[in-house]
Amino acid sequence: MSSTDIQALAQRLVAGDRAALARAITRVESTRADHQAEARALITAVMDKTGNAWRIGLTGVPGVGKSTLIEALGGHLTSQGRKVAVLAVDPSSSRTKGSILGDKTRMGALAVDRNAFIRPSPSAGTLGGVARKTRESMLLCEAAGYDVVIVETVGVGQSETVVADMVDVFVALMLPGAGDELQGIKKGLLELAEILFVNKADGENETRARRAARDLEAALHLFAPVSPHWTPTVLTGSGLNAAGIDTLWDTVIKHRKALEQAGALDSRRREQQVRWLWSMVEDRVLEAFKANPGVTAAAGSLEAAVAEGRLPASEAAERLLKARDKHR
């Protein structure tokens, strides 16, 4: 793709062309070196159009109803004239690198909404199940005019930490039965969540949801809040019948206002940008290291030696570094 083609694609993207946005994200997600160079040039070309969206992270264990709630929230927002982008990261098999990519099926109504854009992306085994290029995809969605970007994580591994570090507010969905010893809720999740939403609070689950909310409120007192300017809030509702969706969005607004008034939103984003920089550097350095001929030749036998307990990992790492140095 020539520089002229990149500029043309950037112009179409900024004009709100959905096909151009999809094509741009495909470039970002590609592992080809030429595509990566084109993606960097494209993001640079639209950088001044980014940063105006509400960035919302959303997590929850499988079965908690993330897709149903996102569809309800997305519909609520588009009905108010907002444009919503959903970056839904599916779990990929560590063996086959396959991905479910079923989010458009699960969010049928939102998928056909002209003011919504849903992009399912395979995590491909990266940290916490979060697609490595989600951050860049978010910038492209902002440049295309989407003023709310929702990043949905698979809710496993360290994905919560990764997503929390790329959004303005982090929402955790909980099940109504969470009050039963909090169902083994991870400490890390409660430390990261700024809004907790007990989903599926409908029918016979309403009483259980209220009990779960009380238990979660009590548990939150054990942890320091993410920001000194916001006290984590527990809500109940149902994505299935859209109960509590308006309250959820109102709480997101209150959170943003609290951070803006304290000047904390801009500082949070600046800190995130710097961490993104070093995260990308680390990725590139690691890729280059693994691609080194000396490392490639030595890695297999050293990995086997470490796995079998014949060699400490520290010594194996030192040998890999020396192998890299010999083939610079």
C-alpha positions in Angstrom: 0.0 0.0 0.0 1.5 3.3 -1.1 1.6 6.5 1.0 -1.2 7.8 -1.2 -3.3 4.8 -0.6 -2.7 5.1 3.2 -3.8 8.7 3.1 -6.9 7.8 1.1 -7.8 5.1 3.6 -7.3 7.5 6.4 -9.6 10.0 4.9 -12.3 7.4 4.3 -11.9 6.2 7.9 -12.3 9.7 9.3 -15.3 10.2 7.2 -17.0 7.3 9.0 -16.6 4.6 6.3 -17.2 1.3 8.1 -15.5 -0.7 5.4 -12.4 1.5 5.7 -12.4 1.0 9.5 -12.7 -2.8 9.1 -9.8 -2.8 6.6 -7.7 -0.6 8.8 -8.2 -2.9 11.8 -7.3 -5.9 9.7 -4.0 -4.1 8.9 -3.4 -3.5 12.6 -4.1 -7.1 13.5 -1.9 -8.6 10.7 1.5 -10.0 11.7 3.1 -9.2 8.4 5.9 -6.7 8.6 4.7 -4.6 5.7 1.1 -4.5 7.0 2.5 -3.4 10.4 4.4 -0.6 8.8 1.2 0.5 7.0 -0.8 0.3 10.2 1.7 2.5 12.0 1.5 5.1 9.2 -2.3 5.0 9.2 -2.6 5.5 12.9 -0.1 8.4 12.7 -2.2 10.0 10.0 -5.4 9.9 12.1 -3.9 10.5 15.5 -5.2 14.0 15.9 -8.8 12.6 15.5 -8.4 10.2 18.5 -8.9 10.6 22.2 -12.5 11.9 22.2 -14.3 8.7 23.0 -15.5 7.2 26.3 -13.3 4.2 26.8 -15.1 1.5 28.8 -13.6 -1.9 29.8 -16.0 -4.7 30.7 -15.2 -8.1 32.1 -16.9 -11.1 33.7 -16.6 -14.9 33.9 -18.0 -16.9 31.0 -21.8 -17.1 31.3 -22.3 -13.9 33.2 -24.0 -12.3 30.3 -21.5 -9.9 28.9 -22.7 -10.0 25.3 -26.4 -9.6 26.3 -25.5 -6.6 28.6 -23.3 -5.0 26.0 -26.1 -5.2 23.4 -28.6 -3.6 25.9 -26.1 -0.9 26.8 -25.1 -0.3 23.1 -28.8 0.0 22.1 -29.4 2.4 25.0 -26.5 4.6 23.8 -27.3 4.5 20.0 -30.9 5.5 20.8 -29.4 8.7 22.4 -27.6 9.4 19.1 -24.2 8.0 20.2 -22.0 5.9 18.0 -20.7 2.7 19.8 -17.8 0.5 18.9 -17.4 -2.9 20.6 -14.0 -4.6 20.5 -14.8 -8.0 21.7 -11.9 -10.3 22.3 -12.6 -14.0 22.0 -10.7 -16.8 23.7 -8.3 -18.5 21.3 -7.1 -22.0 21.7 -3.5 -22.2 22.9 -3.1 -25.3 20.7 -4.8 -24.4 17.4 -5.0 -20.6 17.8 -8.6 -20.9 16.8 -11.2 -18.4 17.9 -14.9 -18.6 18.5 -15.6 -15.1 17.0 -19.3 -15.4 17.8 -19.9 -11.9 19.2 -21.9 -10.7 16.1 -24.2 -13.7 16.5 -24.7 -13.0 20.3 -25.3 -9.3 19.7 -27.7 -9.7 16.8 -29.6 -6.4 17.2 -26.5 -4.3 17.8 -24.7 -5.9 14.9 -27.3 -4.4 12.4 -27.4 -1.0 14.1 -26.0 1.6 11.8 -24.6 3.5 14.7 -22.7 0.5 16.1 -19.6 -1.4 15.0 -18.6 -4.8 16.5 -15.2 -6.2 15.9 -14.5 -9.7 17.3 -10.8 -10.4 17.5 -9.0 -13.6 18.4 -6.6 -13.2 21.4 -4.1 -15.6 19.8 -2.6 -16.6 23.1 -1.4 -13.1 24.1 -1.4 -12.0 27.7 -4.6 -12.5 29.5 -6.5 -13.3 26.3 -6.5 -9.7 25.2 -5.7 -9.1 21.5 -2.3 -7.5 21.2 -3.6 -4.8 18.9 -6.8 -3.8 20.8 -5.3 -0.5 21.8 -4.6 0.5 18.2 -8.0 -0.7 17.1 -9.5 1.5 19.7 -7.7 4.6 18.3 -9.0 3.7 14.8 -12.6 3.5 16.1 -12.2 6.9 17.8 -10.9 8.4 14.5 -13.9 7.0 12.7 -16.2 8.9 14.9 -17.3 6.4 17.5 -17.7 8.3 20.8 -18.1 5.2 23.0 -15.6 2.3 22.7 -16.4 -0.8 24.8 -13.6 -3.3 25.2 -14.9 -6.7 26.3 -12.4 -9.1 27.8 -12.9 -12.9 28.0 -12.6 -12.7 31.8 -9.8 -15.2 32.3 -6.1 -15.0 33.2 -4.7 -11.6 33.4 -7.0 -10.0 30.8 -8.7 -7.8 33.4 -5.4 -6.1 34.3 -4.5 -5.5 30.6 -8.0 -4.1 29.7 -8.1 -1.9 32.9 -4.9 -0.2 31.6 -6.4 0.9 28.3 -9.8 2.3 29.4 -11.2 5.2 31.5 -13.5 3.1 33.6 -13.5 -0.7 34.3 -16.8 -2.5 34.8 -17.0 -6.0 36.2 -20.2 -8.1 35.7 -21.0 -10.5 38.6 -23.5 -13.3 38.9 -26.4 -13.2 41.4 -25.0 -16.0 43.4 -21.8 -14.2 44.2 -22.9 -13.8 47.8 -22.2 -17.5 48.4 -18.7 -16.9 49.7 -18.3 -14.6 46.8 -17.9 -17.7 44.6 -14.2 -17.5 44.7 -14.1 -14.1 43.1 -10.5 -13.1 42.4 -9.0 -10.5 44.7 -7.4 -8.8 41.7 -10.8 -8.2 40.1 -12.2 -6.4 43.1 -9.0 -4.3 43.2 -9.5 -3.2 39.6 -13.3 -2.8 39.3 -14.7 0.8 39.6 -18.2 -0.3 38.8 -19.6 -3.8 39.7 -22.9 -4.8 38.0 -24.7 -7.8 39.3 -26.3 -9.1 36.1 -29.2 -11.5 35.6 -31.1 -9.8 38.5 -34.5 -10.8 37.1 -37.2 -13.3 38.2 -36.2 -15.5 41.0 -32.7 -14.1 40.9 -33.6 -10.7 42.2 -33.3 -11.6 45.9 -30.0 -13.4 45.3 -28.7 -10.4 43.3 -29.5 -7.9 46.1 -27.7 -10.2 48.6 -24.8 -10.5 46.3 -24.6 -6.7 45.9 -24.5 -6.3 49.7 -21.7 -8.8 50.0 -19.7 -7.2 47.3 -20.1 -3.8 48.9 -18.8 -5.3 52.2 -15.9 -6.9 50.3 -14.9 -3.7 48.6 -14.2 -2.1 51.9 -11.2 -4.4 52.2 -9.4 -2.9 49.2 -8.1 0.5 48.3 -10.0 2.1 45.4 -8.4 2.4 42.0 -8.7 6.2 42.2 -8.8 8.4 45.3 -11.5 10.4 43.5 -14.0 7.6 43.1 -15.6 5.0 45.4 -16.4 1.7 43.6 -20.1 1.3 43.1 -22.2 -1.8 43.1 -25.3 -2.0 40.9 -27.9 -4.6 40.0 -29.8 -5.2 36.8 -30.4 -7.4 33.8 -29.1 -7.2 30.3 -31.8 -9.5 29.2 -34.6 -7.0 29.9 -32.4 -3.9 30.0 -33.2 -3.3 33.7 -30.7 -1.0 35.3 -28.9 -0.2 32.0 -29.8 3.5 32.3 -28.4 3.5 35.9 -25.2 1.8 34.7 -24.6 4.5 32.1 -25.5 7.3 34.6 -22.8 5.8 36.9 -20.3 5.8 34.1 -21.1 9.5 33.6 -20.6 10.2 37.3 -17.3 8.4 37.3 -16.0 10.4 34.3 -17.2 13.7 35.9 -15.4 12.9 39.2 -12.1 12.1 37.4 -12.4 15.2 35.1 -13.1 17.6 38.0 -10.0 16.2 39.8 -7.9 16.4 36.6 -7.3 12.6 37.0 -8.8 11.5 33.6 -6.1 13.2 31.5 -3.3 12.1 33.8 -4.6 8.5 33.7 -4.6 8.5 29.9 -1.1 10.1 29.8 0.2 7.4 32.0 -1.5 4.7 30.0 0.1 6.0 26.8 3.6 5.8 28.2 2.9 2.2 29.4 1.6 1.4 26.0 4.8 2.7 24.5 7.0 0.4 26.6 4.6 -2.5 26.1 5.0 -2.2 22.3 8.8 -1.9 22.7 8.9 -5.1 24.8 6.8 -6.9 22.2 9.1 -5.9 19.4 12.3 -6.7 21.3 10.9 -10.1 22.3 9.9 -10.9 18.7 13.4 -9.9 17.4 15.0 -11.9 20.1 13.0 -15.1 19.3 13.7 -14.6 15.6 17.5 -14.4 16.1 19.1 -17.5 14.4 21.2 -18.3 17.4 18.2 -18.2 19.7 16.1 -20.3 17.3 18.8 -23.0 17.2 19.3 -23.2 20.9 15.7 -22.6 22.2 14.4 -26.1 21.7 17.0 -28.0 23.6 17.2 -25.4 26.4 13.4 -25.4 26.8 13.5 -29.2 27.1 16.3 -29.1 29.7 14.4 -26.6 31.8 11.1 -28.6 31.5 12.9 -31.8 32.6 14.6 -30.1 35.5 18.1 -30.6 34.1 18.9 -26.9 33.9 17.7 -23.9 35.9 15.7 -21.3 34.0 18.2 -18.6 34.9 21.1 -20.5 33.3 19.0 -21.3 30.2 18.1 -17.6 29.9 21.8 -16.7 30.1 22.7 -19.2 27.4 20.0 -17.8 25.1 21.3 -14.3 25.6 24.8 -15.4 24.7 23.4 -17.3 21.6 21.7 -14.1 20.5 24.9 -12.1 21.0 26.9 -14.5 18.7 24.4 -13.9 15.8 23.9 -10.2 15.9 
